[in-house]
Amino acid sequence: MLFSFFNKSSKEERFWNWVLKNKTKLESFIHSDFEDYTVYNGLSNALKKYNLLLFPEMTLSENKVVLIITPDGMKDGVLPTQKLYDSKPNLDNWIVKKFRHPNDEIGLNFDGVEYPSSDITIRTQLNEEEEKVDLEVYIKNMNSYPNKSKTLAFLYLDHILGEFNTITKVGSIDFKHWNDELRIDDGISILELRKLIEKELY
């Protein structure tokens, strides 16, 4: 038997075909109490088959399903994210986004660690040659759970700066413990950092 390779589907088509096939189950999942993650895990696996660096995030907005395709802060995942987003089909009552979009304020937690974005203050150093800003990120009580606290700080950067800004406009990041005795008069918030990036680097 001869097989035609002219109609072979692309990697992007295979992923979106999986989403279309499981659209109803995914909608039921995001409206559920999240006891059964089977279909969401299937979505994650389908996305990993497309590119190992990408992750799906699902939420609801005004009763519409929001699917965010994110490279989780990895620069090498930017182009695959854009390519997959550009090939998306029309999905009724869905909003598909590429990268975590900027928010003025948001409350987040990670693996049992939770603190407000106000527990972060940042010192900045502009690198105009590379069009990036280097950061010293001070986190209150970071020493209690250093790795989880840093991960949560990264999530705040992605969600308040916007993930694309974090990947393309942030240079080096040095995390530091912010104790009660340490005064940081020249520190700025993540939202102020976003405004600095928009003013100085675009």
Secondary structure, 3 states (H helix, E strand, C coil): CCCCCCCCCCHHHHHHHHHHHCHHHHHHHHCCCCCCCHHHHHHHHHHHHHCCCCEEEEEEECCEEEEEEECCCCHHHHHHHHHHHHCCCCCCCEEEEECCCCCCCCCCEECCEECCHHHEEEEEEEECCCCEEEEEEEEECHHHCHHHHHHHHHHHHHHHHCHHHHHHHEEEEEEEEECCCCCCCCCECHHHHHHHHHHHCC
